[in-house]
Amino acid sequence: MRKIWRQGLRSLVPYDAGKPLEQLAAELGVPELARLSANENPLGPSPRVVEAVAREAARVHLYPDGGATALRAALARRLDVTPGELLVGNGADELIGLIARAAFEPGDEVVVPEPSFEPYGISATIAGARAVPSPLAGYATDLEDVRRKVTDRTTAVMLCSPHNPTATIVREKPLRAFLDALGDDPPLVILDEAYRDFVDDPEYPDGVALLRRHPRLILLRTFSKIAALAGLRVGYAVARAETLDWLNRVREPYNVNRLGQVAALTALEDEAHWERSRRFVIEERRFLSEGLGRRGYTFPPSQSNFLLVKVPEAAALREKLLRAGILVRDGADVGFPGHLRISVGLRATNEKLLSLL
Ligand SMILES: Cc1ncc(COP(=O)(O)O)c(C=O)c1O
């Protein structure tokens, strides 16, 4: 038999994003389903973004700017970096794939906290590299263990802070100590900050400041969460220009579409909406945390737009919430059996959720 498909892909299964929301609601016979399973932003995008996207729609016969020039210029001004230190991707997801395509080879090792955001390990596997798991210490990233797992074969370390699915952060002092301990020929350190805008812990590090001292660091950020643009797929990497030069070699020429670029640019300009999103998440996270605490539930304090809640009978409870019109994530699907991962919803949804619990 002719061999067609790559051997290394045998352990993978296609990602199952679940049924479309409308189909699920129709099947359940509920008029509306609140999705608290995907860490989306229920406030929705800025009205200015919606207008800008509508205007841009008339130009979709033209290819987008392959270099996302205007967006990178705006981001550079905001972050005080150069445009050459920015690369815009079709969601942070694409950037994870670009890193794997540019850096990982068979025989390489990639240290990944376990559990954590699934695409890290998957991207390593696709590239034929070996994902080396570093177990969490409870709900926290164990930087000591991650450092011990780094060998001469380690090409990259994938960290996320706030962590998905635990919502905990890596604080500045231990992170700096970790980066210093990797020495002067370290692997790439990917610091995924997808949920950074929801952090209110004063010890959360400024990733951009760390770049000055650590040239192999790559920060990943996204417009999906704070700017509520998940459906348009815009994320970006901040890194040294020489690092991004490698990623640009494997990037598709027109990787970020026209509507996404315009939406992200306008979202950056609408600082009031950005701040409204941030305040909304922090306030509703507090409301949910207090309500859950009063009902005797335990969970790691969240620095993100979701909570990982320990529950008895997770699958049955998820089913009960679903029948009442609230979709949450079974922790078993993200490495935490006996938990539910619940995104922050609008106040009415959060109240309903608490009453069901
Ligand atoms: C930790 C983490 N990184 C990245 C992403 C993906 O971001 P994007 O929507 O920009 O691809 C997510 C999405 O849930 C996430 O949880």
The ligand as a Tripos MOL2 file, in Angstrom:
@<TRIPOS>MOLECULE
LIG
   16    16     1     0     0
SMALL
NO_CHARGES

@<TRIPOS>ATOM
      1 C1         -4.7090   30.7730   25.9140 C.3       1 LIG1
      2 C2         -5.2950   31.0620   24.5860 C.ar      1 LIG1
      3 N1         -4.4960   31.4590   23.5890 N.ar      1 LIG1
      4 C3         -4.9850   31.7330   22.3710 C.ar      1 LIG1
      5 C4         -6.3240   31.6060   22.0960 C.ar      1 LIG1
      6 C5         -6.8130   31.8190   20.6970 C.3       1 LIG1
      7 O1         -6.8790   33.1350   20.3830 O.3       1 LIG1
      8 P1         -7.4010   33.5540   18.9300 P.3       1 LIG1
      9 O2         -8.8790   33.6420   18.9930 O.co2     1 LIG1
     10 O3         -6.7310   34.8820   18.7200 O.co2     1 LIG1
     11 O4         -6.9110   32.5270   17.9650 O.co2     1 LIG1
     12 C6         -7.2040   31.2120   23.0880 C.ar      1 LIG1
     13 C7         -8.6370   31.0720   22.7730 C.2       1 LIG1
     14 O5         -9.4460   30.6720   23.5040 O.2       1 LIG1
     15 C8         -6.6730   30.9130   24.3650 C.ar      1 LIG1
     16 O6         -7.4630   30.4630   25.3300 O.3       1 LIG1
@<TRIPOS>BOND
     1     1     2 1
     2     2     3 ar
     3     2    15 ar
     4     3     4 ar
     5     4     5 ar
     6     5     6 1
     7     5    12 ar
     8     6     7 1
     9     7     8 1
    10     8     9 2
    11     8    10 1
    12     8    11 1
    13    12    13 1
    14    12    15 ar
    15    13    14 2
    16    15    16 1
@<TRIPOS>SUBSTRUCTURE
     1 LIG1         1 GROUP 0 **** ****
